[in-house]
Amino acid sequence: MKKVEVHGRRRLLDDFFQIDEVTLSHQLRDGSMSRPLRRLVLERGDAVAVLLFKPADQRVVLVRQFRYPTCGRGDGWLLEVVAGIPGPEEKPVEAARREILEEAGYQVEELEHIATFYTNPGGSSERIVLYFSQVSE
């Protein structure tokens, strides 16, 4: 495990999103420490996403969502997998079931964990917990 030294951290924005400014050094390949680096971090926490599949007609279920940040390059409406952010005391699997019902109108029992991954580790702390589930009408 390489060494990381955090020299300072301050919150620049504390709203729906949080943005922190961090000054740090990290160990280099030769064992020496890097010069102090300034990084901005979008603190997002974890989210869930679910790949829904309808075996009856061999289709993936997507939902259309409005996402304002995409308006500069389109109309803001995107086709997406079901996704959302767990509540404060909500487990990822519970949030996934809630989001499936809210966004796609399906109730599911079985959720298979596919992977947990960072969406943009160079600038964001957000991880996605990705599930798979089959649905029927």
C-alpha positions in Angstrom: 0.0 0.0 0.0 1.4 3.3 -1.0 1.6 6.2 1.5 -0.7 9.3 1.2 -0.3 12.4 3.3 -3.2 14.9 3.5 -1.8 18.3 4.3 -5.1 20.1 4.3 -8.8 19.8 3.4 -11.6 22.4 3.3 -15.2 22.3 2.2 -15.8 24.7 -0.7 -19.5 23.8 -1.2 -21.9 22.1 1.1 -25.3 21.8 -0.6 -26.9 18.9 -2.6 -23.4 18.2 -3.6 -20.3 18.8 -1.5 -17.0 19.9 -3.0 -13.8 19.6 -1.0 -10.4 21.1 -1.8 -7.6 18.8 -0.7 -3.9 19.3 -0.6 -1.9 16.0 -0.5 1.2 14.2 -1.4 1.5 10.5 -2.4 4.2 8.0 -2.6 5.8 7.7 -6.1 7.1 4.5 -7.7 10.6 5.2 -6.5 9.4 5.5 -2.9 9.8 9.3 -2.7 6.8 11.5 -2.0 5.2 13.7 -4.7 5.2 17.5 -4.4 2.0 18.8 -2.7 -0.9 18.5 -5.1 -4.2 20.4 -5.0 -7.3 18.4 -5.9 -11.0 19.2 -6.0 -13.2 16.3 -4.9 -17.0 16.0 -5.6 -18.2 14.2 -2.5 -21.1 12.1 -3.8 -21.1 9.0 -1.6 -22.6 5.8 -3.0 -25.4 5.3 -5.5 -27.2 2.2 -6.9 -28.1 1.2 -10.4 -30.0 -1.7 -11.7 -29.9 -3.4 -15.1 -33.4 -4.7 -15.6 -34.2 -7.4 -18.2 -37.5 -8.6 -19.5 -36.9 -12.2 -20.6 -40.4 -12.5 -22.3 -39.3 -10.1 -25.1 -35.6 -10.2 -24.6 -35.3 -6.5 -23.8 -33.4 -4.4 -21.3 -35.7 -1.9 -19.5 -34.5 1.7 -19.5 -36.1 4.8 -18.1 -36.1 8.3 -19.5 -34.9 10.9 -17.0 -34.3 14.7 -17.2 -30.7 15.6 -16.3 -30.1 19.4 -16.4 -26.3 19.2 -16.8 -26.8 17.6 -20.2 -28.9 20.4 -21.6 -25.8 22.1 -23.1 -25.4 19.2 -25.5 -29.0 18.1 -26.0 -32.5 18.5 -24.5 -31.6 17.0 -21.1 -33.6 13.8 -21.4 -31.6 10.7 -21.2 -32.3 6.9 -21.4 -30.8 5.3 -18.4 -30.8 2.3 -16.2 -32.8 2.7 -13.0 -30.6 4.5 -10.5 -30.6 6.5 -7.4 -29.0 7.4 -4.1 -29.7 5.4 -0.9 -31.3 7.3 2.0 -29.3 7.9 5.2 -30.1 4.5 6.9 -31.0 2.6 3.7 -29.0 -0.3 2.5 -28.0 -0.3 -1.2 -30.2 -3.3 -2.0 -33.2 -1.6 -0.4 -32.6 1.6 -2.4 -32.4 -0.4 -5.6 -35.8 -2.0 -4.9 -37.3 1.4 -4.1 -35.8 3.0 -7.2 -37.1 0.2 -9.4 -40.6 0.7 -8.2 -40.4 4.6 -8.4 -38.8 4.8 -11.8 -40.0 1.7 -13.7 -43.0 0.5 -11.8 -41.8 -3.0 -11.0 -41.5 -4.9 -7.7 -38.6 -7.3 -7.6 -37.5 -9.9 -5.1 -34.2 -11.1 -6.5 -31.4 -8.7 -7.1 -28.0 -10.0 -8.2 -25.0 -7.9 -7.3 -22.8 -7.4 -10.5 -20.1 -5.0 -9.4 -19.3 -1.9 -7.3 -17.2 0.7 -9.1 -16.2 4.4 -9.1 -17.7 6.5 -11.8 -15.0 9.1 -12.0 -12.2 8.4 -9.5 -10.1 11.3 -10.7 -12.6 13.9 -9.3 -15.5 12.2 -7.5 -15.9 9.9 -4.5 -19.1 8.4 -6.0 -19.3 4.6 -6.2 -22.1 2.8 -8.0 -23.4 -0.5 -6.6 -24.7 -2.2 -9.7 -27.4 -4.9 -9.6 -29.2 -7.1 -12.2 -32.8 -8.2 -12.0 -35.4 -9.8 -14.3 -38.9 -8.4 -14.5 -42.2 -9.4 -16.0 -45.5 -7.6 -16.6 
